[in-house]
Amino acid sequence: MGGRIHGFLGGVLLTSAFTYYTGQYFQKNQQVISHHLKTSNNIINNRILSDKDISTEIVPVDSRINYTSRPNIAETSKDIWNDEIIKMVNWIYSINWYQWMIDADKTVHNLKDKVSTAEKK
């Protein structure tokens, strides 16, 4: 009995996912087709039927799709590691070592003076 229920629920899940993604695909195509129809309507009404936009230059629409991906998780991990190393090195370079050493020297001298005055008492 459990196998039938699991099979039924698996079928419902598969059908629901298929329906959802088909709807998303139709919606995306509808937006692209709507954009092309509006552009065509604008060209027909403003350039062919009337000379309203005859002096303006038609700028082509940039339809390139940029897609970046990593070959695998190891490359992504290497990039994250390298970014952290670069941040660490930049932090080390940003330290004013001269001023840090002067402050450390003053602290050591003040501590030495407090210890020496405590010993004299």
Biopython code that builds the backbone (N, CA, C, O; Angstrom):
import numpy as np
from Bio.PDB.StructureBuilder import StructureBuilder

atoms = [
    (1, "MET", "N", (0.823, -1.196, 0.000)),
    (1, "MET", "CA", (0.000, 0.000, 0.000)),
    (1, "MET", "C", (0.871, 1.266, 0.000)),
    (1, "MET", "O", (0.556, 2.252, -0.667)),
    (2, "GLY", "N", (1.995, 1.215, 0.780)),
    (2, "GLY", "CA", (2.857, 2.391, 0.857)),
    (2, "GLY", "C", (3.494, 2.727, -0.477)),
    (2, "GLY", "O", (3.704, 3.898, -0.791)),
    (3, "GLY", "N", (3.806, 1.695, -1.272)),
    (3, "GLY", "CA", (4.398, 1.935, -2.579)),
    (3, "GLY", "C", (3.446, 2.657, -3.514)),
    (3, "GLY", "O", (3.868, 3.493, -4.312)),
    (4, "ARG", "N", (2.153, 2.334, -3.418)),
    (4, "ARG", "CA", (1.158, 3.008, -4.266)),
    (4, "ARG", "C", (1.018, 4.477, -3.886)),
    (4, "ARG", "O", (0.910, 5.347, -4.751)),
    (5, "ILE", "N", (1.020, 4.741, -2.586)),
    (5, "ILE", "CA", (0.900, 6.131, -2.132)),
    (5, "ILE", "C", (2.128, 6.926, -2.551)),
    (5, "ILE", "O", (2.010, 8.054, -3.030)),
    (6, "HIS", "N", (3.301, 6.341, -2.371)),
    (6, "HIS", "CA", (4.527, 7.033, -2.794)),
    (6, "HIS", "C", (4.532, 7.241, -4.296)),
    (6, "HIS", "O", (4.941, 8.298, -4.776)),
    (7, "GLY", "N", (4.085, 6.250, -5.034)),
    (7, "GLY", "CA", (4.015, 6.397, -6.487)),
    (7, "GLY", "C", (3.049, 7.482, -6.905)),
    (7, "GLY", "O", (3.336, 8.275, -7.802)),
    (8, "PHE", "N", (1.880, 7.514, -6.238)),
    (8, "PHE", "CA", (0.897, 8.548, -6.548)),
    (8, "PHE", "C", (1.443, 9.939, -6.238)),
    (8, "PHE", "O", (1.324, 10.859, -7.048)),
    (9, "LEU", "N", (2.048, 10.082, -5.049)),
    (9, "LEU", "CA", (2.592, 11.393, -4.665)),
    (9, "LEU", "C", (3.755, 11.790, -5.576)),
    (9, "LEU", "O", (3.911, 12.966, -5.905)),
    (10, "GLY", "N", (4.565, 10.821, -5.981)),
    (10, "GLY", "CA", (5.642, 11.121, -6.927)),
    (10, "GLY", "C", (5.092, 11.590, -8.262)),
    (10, "GLY", "O", (5.624, 12.515, -8.876)),
    (11, "GLY", "N", (4.015, 10.939, -8.707)),
    (11, "GLY", "CA", (3.376, 11.366, -9.964)),
    (11, "GLY", "C", (2.789, 12.755, -9.857)),
    (11, "GLY", "O", (2.895, 13.556, -10.786)),
    (12, "VAL", "N", (2.161, 13.044, -8.709)),
    (12, "VAL", "CA", (1.596, 14.388, -8.500)),
    (12, "VAL", "C", (2.711, 15.424, -8.496)),
    (12, "VAL", "O", (2.566, 16.490, -9.095)),
    (13, "LEU", "N", (3.819, 15.125, -7.828)),
    (13, "LEU", "CA", (4.952, 16.056, -7.787)),
    (13, "LEU", "C", (5.532, 16.279, -9.180)),
    (13, "LEU", "O", (5.810, 17.414, -9.568)),
    (14, "LEU", "N", (5.712, 15.202, -9.923)),
    (14, "LEU", "CA", (6.264, 15.320, -11.270)),
    (14, "LEU", "C", (5.342, 16.122, -12.174)),
    (14, "LEU", "O", (5.802, 16.982, -12.924)),
    (15, "THR", "N", (4.054, 15.848, -12.108)),
    (15, "THR", "CA", (3.087, 16.572, -12.935)),
    (15, "THR", "C", (3.025, 18.040, -12.540)),
    (15, "THR", "O", (2.955, 18.912, -13.407)),
    (16, "SER", "N", (3.050, 18.322, -11.247)),
    (16, "SER", "CA", (3.009, 19.714, -10.776)),
    (16, "SER", "C", (4.251, 20.475, -11.232)),
    (16, "SER", "O", (4.150, 21.608, -11.704)),
    (17, "ALA", "N", (5.415, 19.857, -11.092)),
    (17, "ALA", "CA", (6.651, 20.522, -11.511)),
    (17, "ALA", "C", (6.638, 20.773, -13.013)),
    (17, "ALA", "O", (7.016, 21.850, -13.473)),
    (18, "PHE", "N", (6.200, 19.769, -13.776)),
    (18, "PHE", "CA", (6.131, 19.925, -15.230)),
    (18, "PHE", "C", (5.174, 21.048, -15.621)),
    (18, "PHE", "O", (5.484, 21.846, -16.506)),
    (19, "THR", "N", (4.019, 21.114, -14.972)),
    (19, "THR", "CA", (3.033, 22.163, -15.250)),
    (19, "THR", "C", (3.579, 23.534, -14.886)),
    (19, "THR", "O", (3.416, 24.490, -15.644)),
    (20, "TYR", "N", (4.226, 23.635, -13.732)),
    (20, "TYR", "CA", (4.768, 24.919, -13.285)),
    (20, "TYR", "C", (5.828, 25.437, -14.258)),
    (20, "TYR", "O", (5.776, 26.592, -14.680)),
    (21, "TYR", "N", (6.783, 24.586, -14.610)),
    (21, "TYR", "CA", (7.862, 25.030, -15.481)),
    (21, "TYR", "C", (7.375, 25.299, -16.905)),
    (21, "TYR", "O", (7.924, 26.159, -17.592)),
    (22, "THR", "N", (6.359, 24.577, -17.349)),
    (22, "THR", "CA", (5.766, 24.876, -18.654)),
    (22, "THR", "C", (5.100, 26.243, -18.623)),
    (22, "THR", "O", (5.221, 27.015, -19.574)),
    (23, "GLY", "N", (4.393, 26.550, -17.527)),
    (23, "GLY", "CA", (3.776, 27.872, -17.383)),
    (23, "GLY", "C", (4.811, 28.984, -17.371)),
    (23, "GLY", "O", (4.607, 30.030, -17.988)),
    (24, "GLN", "N", (5.933, 28.765, -16.667)),
    (24, "GLN", "CA", (7.006, 29.762, -16.654)),
    (24, "GLN", "C", (7.596, 29.958, -18.037)),
    (24, "GLN", "O", (7.908, 31.081, -18.432)),
    (25, "TYR", "N", (7.750, 28.865, -18.774)),
    (25, "TYR", "CA", (8.285, 28.940, -20.135)),
    (25, "TYR", "C", (7.340, 29.728, -21.042)),
    (25, "TYR", "O", (7.781, 30.565, -21.829)),
    (26, "PHE", "N", (6.026, 29.452, -20.926)),
    (26, "PHE", "CA", (5.043, 30.185, -21.720)),
    (26, "PHE", "C", (5.047, 31.665, -21.367)),
    (26, "PHE", "O", (4.935, 32.514, -22.251)),
    (27, "GLN", "N", (5.175, 31.982, -20.078)),
    (27, "GLN", "CA", (5.179, 33.382, -19.654)),
    (27, "GLN", "C", (6.400, 34.113, -20.194)),
    (27, "GLN", "O", (6.290, 35.258, -20.632)),
    (28, "LYS", "N", (7.559, 33.468, -20.171)),
    (28, "LYS", "CA", (8.767, 34.091, -20.702)),
    (28, "LYS", "C", (8.635, 34.320, -22.211)),
    (28, "LYS", "O", (8.987, 35.383, -22.721)),
    (29, "ASN", "N", (8.129, 33.320, -22.906)),
    (29, "ASN", "CA", (7.928, 33.477, -24.351)),
    (29, "ASN", "C", (6.900, 34.553, -24.647)),
    (29, "ASN", "O", (7.047, 35.291, -25.621)),
    (30, "GLN", "N", (5.865, 34.656, -23.831)),
    (30, "GLN", "CA", (4.838, 35.674, -24.022)),
    (30, "GLN", "C", (5.449, 37.072, -23.899)),
    (30, "GLN", "O", (5.109, 37.962, -24.679)),
    (31, "GLN", "N", (6.341, 37.275, -22.936)),
    (31, "GLN", "CA", (6.976, 38.580, -22.764)),
    (31, "GLN", "C", (7.855, 38.919, -23.962)),
    (31, "GLN", "O", (7.860, 40.062, -24.419)),
    (32, "VAL", "N", (8.600, 37.941, -24.476)),
    (32, "VAL", "CA", (9.468, 38.185, -25.635)),
    (32, "VAL", "C", (8.621, 38.504, -26.859)),
    (32, "VAL", "O", (8.914, 39.449, -27.591)),
    (33, "ILE", "N", (7.574, 37.720, -27.082)),
    (33, "ILE", "CA", (6.710, 37.949, -28.245)),
    (33, "ILE", "C", (5.999, 39.289, -28.119)),
    (33, "ILE", "O", (5.867, 40.009, -29.109)),
    (34, "SER", "N", (5.539, 39.639, -26.919)),
    (34, "SER", "CA", (4.877, 40.928, -26.707)),
    (34, "SER", "C", (5.823, 42.084, -27.014)),
    (34, "SER", "O", (5.420, 43.068, -27.635)),
    (35, "HIS", "N", (7.064, 41.971, -26.587)),
    (35, "HIS", "CA", (8.046, 43.025, -26.865)),
    (35, "HIS", "C", (8.279, 43.169, -28.370)),
    (35, "HIS", "O", (8.339, 44.285, -28.888)),
    (36, "HIS", "N", (8.408, 42.050, -29.062)),
    (36, "HIS", "CA", (8.617, 42.118, -30.513)),
    (36, "HIS", "C", (7.401, 42.677, -31.233)),
    (36, "HIS", "O", (7.547, 43.425, -32.200)),
    (37, "LEU", "N", (6.197, 42.325, -30.777)),
    (37, "LEU", "CA", (4.986, 42.865, -31.396)),
    (37, "LEU", "C", (4.873, 44.376, -31.168)),
    (37, "LEU", "O", (4.485, 45.108, -32.079)),
    (38, "LYS", "N", (5.208, 44.848, -29.970)),
    (38, "LYS", "CA", (5.165, 46.293, -29.703)),
    (38, "LYS", "C", (6.186, 47.031, -30.561)),
    (38, "LYS", "O", (5.899, 48.106, -31.088)),
    (39, "THR", "N", (7.380, 46.451, -30.700)),
    (39, "THR", "CA", (8.405, 47.068, -31.537)),
    (39, "THR", "C", (7.961, 47.106, -32.992)),
    (39, "THR", "O", (8.142, 48.120, -33.665)),
    (40, "SER", "N", (7.386, 46.021, -33.483)),
    (40, "SER", "CA", (6.906, 45.977, -34.865)),
    (40, "SER", "C", (5.771, 46.964, -35.074)),
    (40, "SER", "O", (5.716, 47.638, -36.103)),
    (41, "ASN", "N", (4.858, 47.057, -34.104)),
    (41, "ASN", "CA", (3.751, 48.003, -34.199)),
    (41, "ASN", "C", (4.266, 49.438, -34.238)),
    (41, "ASN", "O", (3.763, 50.261, -35.003)),
    (42, "ASN", "N", (5.255, 49.733, -33.425)),
    (42, "ASN", "CA", (5.841, 51.070, -33.407)),
    (42, "ASN", "C", (6.489, 51.387, -34.760)),
    (42, "ASN", "O", (6.331, 52.491, -35.283)),
    (43, "ILE", "N", (7.211, 50.425, -35.319)),
    (43, "ILE", "CA", (7.853, 50.647, -36.623)),
    (43, "ILE", "C", (6.807, 50.856, -37.697)),
    (43, "ILE", "O", (6.947, 51.753, -38.528)),
    (44, "ILE", "N", (5.759, 50.046, -37.695)),
    (44, "ILE", "CA", (4.715, 50.172, -38.728)),
    (44, "ILE", "C", (3.995, 51.500, -38.610)),
    (44, "ILE", "O", (3.802, 52.190, -39.611)),
    (45, "ASN", "N", (3.592, 51.872, -37.392)),
    (45, "ASN", "CA", (2.812, 53.099, -37.223)),
    (45, "ASN", "C", (3.641, 54.362, -37.365)),
    (45, "ASN", "O", (3.151, 55.347, -37.918)),
    (46, "ASN", "N", (4.877, 54.372, -36.889)),
    (46, "ASN", "CA", (5.657, 55.605, -36.857)),
    (46, "ASN", "C", (6.644, 55.749, -37.998)),
    (46, "ASN", "O", (7.168, 56.845, -38.200)),
    (47, "ARG", "N", (6.923, 54.702, -38.751)),
    (47, "ARG", "CA", (7.882, 54.806, -39.839)),
    (47, "ARG", "C", (7.265, 54.500, -41.200)),
    (47, "ARG", "O", (7.597, 55.139, -42.198)),
    (48, "ILE", "N", (6.373, 53.527, -41.234)),
    (48, "ILE", "CA", (5.823, 53.133, -42.535)),
    (48, "ILE", "C", (4.564, 53.913, -42.850)),
    (48, "ILE", "O", (4.467, 54.517, -43.918)),
    (49, "LEU", "N", (3.588, 53.916, -41.935)),
    (49, "LEU", "CA", (2.323, 54.592, -42.212)),
    (49, "LEU", "C", (2.435, 56.102, -42.088)),
    (49, "LEU", "O", (1.716, 56.824, -42.779)),
    (50, "SER", "N", (3.290, 56.586, -41.253)),
    (50, "SER", "CA", (3.501, 58.031, -41.136)),
    (50, "SER", "C", (5.009, 58.283, -41.088)),
    (50, "SER", "O", (5.800, 57.384, -40.802)),
    (51, "ASP", "N", (5.376, 59.512, -41.371)),
    (51, "ASP", "CA", (6.795, 59.874, -41.353)),
    (51, "ASP", "C", (7.176, 60.537, -40.034)),
    (51, "ASP", "O", (8.032, 61.421, -39.989)),
    (52, "LYS", "N", (6.540, 60.104, -38.987)),
    (52, "LYS", "CA", (6.750, 60.717, -37.682)),
    (52, "LYS", "C", (8.179, 60.525, -37.180)),
    (52, "LYS", "O", (8.798, 61.482, -36.714)),
    (53, "ASP", "N", (8.712, 59.311, -37.268)),
    (53, "ASP", "CA", (10.050, 59.028, -36.747)),
    (53, "ASP", "C", (11.051, 58.774, -37.863)),
    (53, "ASP", "O", (12.010, 58.028, -37.665)),
    (54, "ILE", "N", (10.859, 59.355, -38.990)),
    (54, "ILE", "CA", (11.739, 59.074, -40.133)),
    (54, "ILE", "C", (13.144, 59.640, -39.904)),
    (54, "ILE", "O", (14.121, 59.104, -40.426)),
    (55, "SER", "N", (13.243, 60.712, -39.132)),
    (55, "SER", "CA", (14.552, 61.335, -38.919)),
    (55, "SER", "C", (15.349, 60.656, -37.804)),
    (55, "SER", "O", (16.564, 60.835, -37.716)),
    (56, "THR", "N", (14.684, 59.891, -36.964)),
    (56, "THR", "CA", (15.410, 59.228, -35.870)),
    (56, "THR", "C", (16.011, 57.919, -36.351)),
    (56, "THR", "O", (15.451, 57.226, -37.200)),
    (57, "GLU", "N", (17.141, 57.608, -35.796)),
    (57, "GLU", "CA", (17.855, 56.394, -36.158)),
    (57, "GLU", "C", (17.319, 55.221, -35.340)),
    (57, "GLU", "O", (17.079, 55.359, -34.141)),
    (58, "ILE", "N", (17.135, 54.093, -35.971)),
    (58, "ILE", "CA", (16.688, 52.905, -35.255)),
    (58, "ILE", "C", (17.884, 52.291, -34.541)),
    (58, "ILE", "O", (18.896, 51.963, -35.161)),
    (59, "VAL", "N", (17.750, 52.144, -33.242)),
    (59, "VAL", "CA", (18.805, 51.545, -32.438)),
    (59, "VAL", "C", (18.435, 50.081, -32.223)),
    (59, "VAL", "O", (17.388, 49.784, -31.649)),
    (60, "PRO", "N", (19.278, 49.176, -32.676)),
    (60, "PRO", "CA", (18.938, 47.761, -32.482)),
    (60, "PRO", "C", (18.958, 47.380, -31.004)),
    (60, "PRO", "O", (19.748, 47.908, -30.222)),
    (61, "VAL", "N", (18.095, 46.474, -30.648)),
    (61, "VAL", "CA", (17.990, 46.016, -29.270)),
    (61, "VAL", "C", (19.091, 44.996, -28.999)),
    (61, "VAL", "O", (19.307, 44.071, -29.783)),
    (62, "ASP", "N", (19.774, 45.180, -27.887)),
    (62, "ASP", "CA", (20.829, 44.246, -27.505)),
    (62, "ASP", "C", (20.183, 42.996, -26.914)),
    (62, "ASP", "O", (19.595, 43.045, -25.833)),
    (63, "SER", "N", (20.295, 41.900, -27.612)),
    (63, "SER", "CA", (19.646, 40.667, -27.156)),
    (63, "SER", "C", (20.656, 39.610, -26.730)),
    (63, "SER", "O", (20.344, 38.419, -26.726)),
    (64, "ARG", "N", (21.855, 40.036, -26.373)),
    (64, "ARG", "CA", (22.857, 39.083, -25.917)),
    (64, "ARG", "C", (22.514, 38.601, -24.517)),
    (64, "ARG", "O", (21.945, 39.334, -23.709)),
    (65, "ILE", "N", (22.866, 37.375, -24.255)),
    (65, "ILE", "CA", (22.658, 36.791, -22.938)),
    (65, "ILE", "C", (24.027, 36.471, -22.363)),
    (65, "ILE", "O", (24.795, 35.706, -22.945)),
    (66, "ASN", "N", (24.322, 37.064, -21.218)),
    (66, "ASN", "CA", (25.596, 36.806, -20.554)),
    (66, "ASN", "C", (25.378, 35.733, -19.502)),
    (66, "ASN", "O", (24.481, 35.843, -18.666)),
    (67, "TYR", "N", (26.195, 34.705, -19.548)),
    (67, "TYR", "CA", (26.067, 33.589, -18.614)),
    (67, "TYR", "C", (27.454, 33.208, -18.144)),
    (67, "TYR", "O", (28.328, 32.871, -18.942)),
    (68, "THR", "N", (27.641, 33.264, -16.851)),
    (68, "THR", "CA", (28.927, 32.846, -16.300)),
    (68, "THR", "C", (28.690, 31.705, -15.336)),
    (68, "THR", "O", (27.710, 31.686, -14.591)),
    (69, "SER", "N", (29.593, 30.772, -15.365)),
    (69, "SER", "CA", (29.482, 29.643, -14.449)),
    (69, "SER", "C", (30.875, 29.094, -14.180)),
    (69, "SER", "O", (31.830, 29.413, -14.887)),
    (70, "ARG", "N", (30.973, 28.282, -13.172)),
    (70, "ARG", "CA", (32.210, 27.615, -12.822)),
    (70, "ARG", "C", (32.107, 26.159, -13.262)),
    (70, "ARG", "O", (31.021, 25.579, -13.256)),
    (71, "PRO", "N", (33.240, 25.570, -13.642)),
    (71, "PRO", "CA", (33.185, 24.170, -14.067)),
    (71, "PRO", "C", (32.777, 23.219, -12.945)),
    (71, "PRO", "O", (32.097, 22.222, -13.189)),
    (72, "ASN", "N", (33.194, 23.529, -11.714)),
    (72, "ASN", "CA", (32.837, 22.647, -10.608)),
    (72, "ASN", "C", (32.985, 23.394, -9.287)),
    (72, "ASN", "O", (33.388, 24.557, -9.259)),
    (73, "ILE", "N", (32.657, 22.717, -8.205)),
    (73, "ILE", "CA", (32.691, 23.334, -6.875)),
    (73, "ILE", "C", (34.119, 23.623, -6.426)),
    (73, "ILE", "O", (34.343, 24.535, -5.629)),
    (74, "ALA", "N", (35.081, 22.862, -6.925)),
    (74, "ALA", "CA", (36.473, 23.093, -6.534)),
    (74, "ALA", "C", (36.963, 24.450, -7.020)),
    (74, "ALA", "O", (37.666, 25.152, -6.293)),
    (75, "GLU", "N", (36.601, 24.823, -8.235)),
    (75, "GLU", "CA", (37.013, 26.131, -8.761)),
    (75, "GLU", "C", (36.368, 27.268, -7.971)),
    (75, "GLU", "O", (37.009, 28.285, -7.707)),
    (76, "THR", "N", (35.124, 27.098, -7.603)),
    (76, "THR", "CA", (34.446, 28.110, -6.794)),
    (76, "THR", "C", (35.120, 28.243, -5.439)),
    (76, "THR", "O", (35.317, 29.355, -4.948)),
    (77, "SER", "N", (35.473, 27.125, -4.838)),
    (77, "SER", "CA", (36.164, 27.156, -3.543)),
    (77, "SER", "C", (37.526, 27.828, -3.661)),
    (77, "SER", "O", (37.927, 28.580, -2.773)),
    (78, "LYS", "N", (38.235, 27.561, -4.749)),
    (78, "LYS", "CA", (39.536, 28.207, -4.965)),
    (78, "LYS", "C", (39.378, 29.713, -5.088)),
    (78, "LYS", "O", (40.187, 30.466, -4.547)),
    (79, "ASP", "N", (38.336, 30.165, -5.801)),
    (79, "ASP", "CA", (38.116, 31.599, -5.952)),
    (79, "ASP", "C", (37.799, 32.255, -4.616)),
    (79, "ASP", "O", (38.288, 33.347, -4.327)),
    (80, "ILE", "N", (36.984, 31.594, -3.802)),
    (80, "ILE", "CA", (36.662, 32.145, -2.481)),
    (80, "ILE", "C", (37.916, 32.201, -1.615)),
    (80, "ILE", "O", (38.151, 33.190, -0.921)),
    (81, "TRP", "N", (38.716, 31.146, -1.653)),
    (81, "TRP", "CA", (39.965, 31.098, -0.888)),
    (81, "TRP", "C", (40.896, 32.220, -1.333)),
    (81, "TRP", "O", (41.456, 32.923, -0.493)),
    (82, "ASN", "N", (41.071, 32.398, -2.644)),
    (82, "ASN", "CA", (41.954, 33.447, -3.156)),
    (82, "ASN", "C", (41.459, 34.826, -2.752)),
    (82, "ASN", "O", (42.262, 35.704, -2.437)),
    (83, "ASP", "N", (40.148, 35.028, -2.755)),
    (83, "ASP", "CA", (39.598, 36.320, -2.351)),
    (83, "ASP", "C", (39.910, 36.603, -0.889)),
    (83, "ASP", "O", (40.259, 37.728, -0.533)),
    (84, "GLU", "N", (39.784, 35.575, -0.031)),
    (84, "GLU", "CA", (40.106, 35.761, 1.380)),
    (84, "GLU", "C", (41.589, 36.049, 1.582)),
    (84, "GLU", "O", (41.941, 36.881, 2.419)),
    (85, "ILE", "N", (42.455, 35.390, 0.847)),
    (85, "ILE", "CA", (43.896, 35.634, 0.945)),
    (85, "ILE", "C", (44.217, 37.064, 0.524)),
    (85, "ILE", "O", (45.018, 37.741, 1.167)),
    (86, "ILE", "N", (43.590, 37.519, -0.556)),
    (86, "ILE", "CA", (43.829, 38.890, -1.024)),
    (86, "ILE", "C", (43.369, 39.896, 0.020)),
    (86, "ILE", "O", (44.059, 40.887, 0.260)),
    (87, "LYS", "N", (42.208, 39.663, 0.651)),
    (87, "LYS", "CA", (41.736, 40.561, 1.705)),
    (87, "LYS", "C", (42.722, 40.601, 2.870)),
    (87, "LYS", "O", (43.003, 41.670, 3.411)),
    (88, "MET", "N", (43.252, 39.430, 3.258)),
    (88, "MET", "CA", (44.202, 39.364, 4.363)),
    (88, "MET", "C", (45.481, 40.129, 4.033)),
    (88, "MET", "O", (45.984, 40.882, 4.867)),
    (89, "VAL", "N", (46.008, 39.945, 2.831)),
    (89, "VAL", "CA", (47.235, 40.630, 2.432)),
    (89, "VAL", "C", (47.004, 42.139, 2.383)),
    (89, "VAL", "O", (47.862, 42.904, 2.823)),
    (90, "ASN", "N", (45.868, 42.577, 1.859)),
    (90, "ASN", "CA", (45.567, 44.011, 1.830)),
    (90, "ASN", "C", (45.448, 44.577, 3.233)),
    (90, "ASN", "O", (45.858, 45.712, 3.480)),
    (91, "TRP", "N", (44.884, 43.788, 4.170)),
    (91, "TRP", "CA", (44.789, 44.251, 5.553)),
    (91, "TRP", "C", (46.180, 44.402, 6.157)),
    (91, "TRP", "O", (46.448, 45.373, 6.864)),
    (92, "ILE", "N", (47.064, 43.450, 5.884)),
    (92, "ILE", "CA", (48.436, 43.521, 6.418)),
    (92, "ILE", "C", (49.166, 44.729, 5.842)),
    (92, "ILE", "O", (49.894, 45.419, 6.555)),
    (93, "TYR", "N", (48.968, 44.982, 4.546)),
    (93, "TYR", "CA", (49.615, 46.154, 3.934)),
    (93, "TYR", "C", (49.047, 47.457, 4.471)),
    (93, "TYR", "O", (49.733, 48.479, 4.456)),
    (94, "SER", "N", (47.811, 47.442, 4.943)),
    (94, "SER", "CA", (47.200, 48.687, 5.409)),
    (94, "SER", "C", (47.666, 49.082, 6.806)),
    (94, "SER", "O", (47.423, 50.210, 7.234)),
    (95, "ILE", "N", (48.327, 48.182, 7.524)),
    (95, "ILE", "CA", (48.796, 48.485, 8.882)),
    (95, "ILE", "C", (49.993, 49.432, 8.789)),
    (95, "ILE", "O", (50.909, 49.226, 7.992)),
    (96, "ASN", "N", (49.965, 50.466, 9.615)),
    (96, "ASN", "CA", (51.086, 51.395, 9.715)),
    (96, "ASN", "C", (52.047, 50.813, 10.753)),
    (96, "ASN", "O", (51.922, 51.071, 11.950)),
    (97, "TRP", "N", (53.009, 50.022, 10.268)),
    (97, "TRP", "CA", (53.902, 49.296, 11.168)),
    (97, "TRP", "C", (54.767, 50.226, 11.996)),
    (97, "TRP", "O", (55.052, 49.934, 13.158)),
    (98, "TYR", "N", (55.186, 51.335, 11.422)),
    (98, "TYR", "CA", (56.032, 52.281, 12.150)),
    (98, "TYR", "C", (55.286, 52.831, 13.368)),
    (98, "TYR", "O", (55.822, 52.849, 14.476)),
    (99, "GLN", "N", (54.048, 53.277, 13.155)),
    (99, "GLN", "CA", (53.264, 53.821, 14.259)),
    (99, "GLN", "C", (52.935, 52.728, 15.268)),
    (99, "GLN", "O", (52.913, 52.983, 16.472)),
    (100, "TRP", "N", (52.680, 51.524, 14.791)),
    (100, "TRP", "CA", (52.378, 50.405, 15.686)),
    (100, "TRP", "C", (53.575, 50.105, 16.590)),
    (100, "TRP", "O", (53.406, 49.843, 17.781)),
    (101, "MET", "N", (54.787, 50.144, 16.021)),
    (101, "MET", "CA", (55.986, 49.878, 16.821)),
    (101, "MET", "C", (56.240, 51.002, 17.831)),
    (101, "MET", "O", (56.673, 50.733, 18.952)),
    (102, "ILE", "N", (55.979, 52.247, 17.453)),
    (102, "ILE", "CA", (56.141, 53.359, 18.395)),
    (102, "ILE", "C", (55.179, 53.198, 19.568)),
    (102, "ILE", "O", (55.566, 53.383, 20.722)),
    (103, "ASP", "N", (53.911, 52.850, 19.270)),
    (103, "ASP", "CA", (52.918, 52.650, 20.335)),
    (103, "ASP", "C", (53.310, 51.471, 21.221)),
    (103, "ASP", "O", (53.162, 51.543, 22.441)),
    (104, "ALA", "N", (53.803, 50.399, 20.632)),
    (104, "ALA", "CA", (54.220, 49.235, 21.415)),
    (104, "ALA", "C", (55.408, 49.592, 22.304)),
    (104, "ALA", "O", (55.477, 49.150, 23.451)),
    (105, "ASP", "N", (56.342, 50.389, 21.785)),
    (105, "ASP", "CA", (57.506, 50.803, 22.569)),
    (105, "ASP", "C", (57.077, 51.670, 23.753)),
    (105, "ASP", "O", (57.584, 51.499, 24.861)),
    (106, "LYS", "N", (56.151, 52.594, 23.527)),
    (106, "LYS", "CA", (55.645, 53.435, 24.621)),
    (106, "LYS", "C", (54.958, 52.587, 25.681)),
    (106, "LYS", "O", (55.129, 52.827, 26.876)),
    (107, "THR", "N", (54.191, 51.606, 25.257)),
    (107, "THR", "CA", (53.493, 50.738, 26.210)),
    (107, "THR", "C", (54.476, 49.934, 27.047)),
    (107, "THR", "O", (54.295, 49.789, 28.256)),
    (108, "VAL", "N", (55.518, 49.411, 26.407)),
    (108, "VAL", "CA", (56.528, 48.635, 27.134)),
    (108, "VAL", "C", (57.258, 49.529, 28.125)),
    (108, "VAL", "O", (57.507, 49.114, 29.256)),
    (109, "HIS", "N", (57.612, 50.766, 27.719)),
    (109, "HIS", "CA", (58.302, 51.683, 28.637)),
    (109, "HIS", "C", (57.409, 52.068, 29.809)),
    (109, "HIS", "O", (57.879, 52.130, 30.945)),
    (110, "ASN", "N", (56.134, 52.327, 29.553)),
    (110, "ASN", "CA", (55.214, 52.668, 30.646)),
    (110, "ASN", "C", (55.064, 51.496, 31.610)),
    (110, "ASN", "O", (55.034, 51.687, 32.826)),
    (111, "LEU", "N", (54.971, 50.282, 31.066)),
    (111, "LEU", "CA", (54.856, 49.095, 31.903)),
    (111, "LEU", "C", (56.116, 48.892, 32.735)),
    (111, "LEU", "O", (56.041, 48.531, 33.910)),
    (112, "LYS", "N", (57.294, 49.130, 32.110)),
    (112, "LYS", "CA", (58.567, 48.990, 32.820)),
    (112, "LYS", "C", (58.668, 50.017, 33.940)),
    (112, "LYS", "O", (59.144, 49.701, 35.030)),
    (113, "ASP", "N", (58.221, 51.247, 33.678)),
    (113, "ASP", "CA", (58.258, 52.277, 34.717)),
    (113, "ASP", "C", (57.338, 51.921, 35.883)),
    (113, "ASP", "O", (57.698, 52.137, 37.041)),
    (114, "LYS", "N", (56.147, 51.374, 35.589)),
    (114, "LYS", "CA", (55.223, 50.985, 36.664)),
    (114, "LYS", "C", (55.792, 49.843, 37.490)),
    (114, "LYS", "O", (55.651, 49.821, 38.713)),
    (115, "VAL", "N", (56.433, 48.898, 36.820)),
    (115, "VAL", "CA", (57.040, 47.777, 37.544)),
    (115, "VAL", "C", (58.194, 48.258, 38.387)),
    (115, "VAL", "O", (58.334, 47.816, 39.528)),
    (116, "SER", "N", (59.032, 49.146, 37.876)),
    (116, "SER", "CA", (60.192, 49.633, 38.640)),
    (116, "SER", "C", (59.743, 50.486, 39.818)),
    (116, "SER", "O", (60.375, 50.437, 40.873)),
    (117, "THR", "N", (58.668, 51.272, 39.677)),
    (117, "THR", "CA", (58.197, 52.077, 40.820)),
    (117, "THR", "C", (57.548, 51.179, 41.865)),
    (117, "THR", "O", (57.604, 51.475, 43.059)),
    (118, "ALA", "N", (56.937, 50.096, 41.429)),
    (118, "ALA", "CA", (56.318, 49.156, 42.383)),
    (118, "ALA", "C", (57.380, 48.424, 43.176)),
    (118, "ALA", "O", (57.163, 48.121, 44.349)),
    (119, "GLU", "N", (58.543, 48.123, 42.561)),
    (119, "GLU", "CA", (59.617, 47.436, 43.249)),
    (119, "GLU", "C", (60.309, 48.321, 44.267)),
    (119, "GLU", "O", (60.780, 47.838, 45.296)),
    (120, "LYS", "N", (60.375, 49.648, 43.978)),
    (120, "LYS", "CA", (61.046, 50.583, 44.894)),
    (120, "LYS", "C", (60.231, 50.797, 46.152)),
    (120, "LYS", "O", (60.804, 51.110, 47.195)),
    (121, "LYS", "N", (58.945, 50.645, 46.101)),
    (121, "LYS", "CA", (58.121, 50.916, 47.286)),
    (121, "LYS", "C", (58.178, 49.837, 48.276)),
    (121, "LYS", "O", (57.537, 49.926, 49.323)),
]
sb = StructureBuilder()
sb.init_structure("model")
sb.init_model(0)
sb.init_chain("A")
sb.init_seg("    ")
for serial, (resi, resn, name, xyz) in enumerate(atoms, 1):
    if name == "N":
        sb.init_residue(resn, " ", resi, " ")
    sb.init_atom(name, np.array(xyz, "f"), 0.0, 1.0, " ", f" {name:<3s}", serial, name[0])
structure = sb.get_structure()
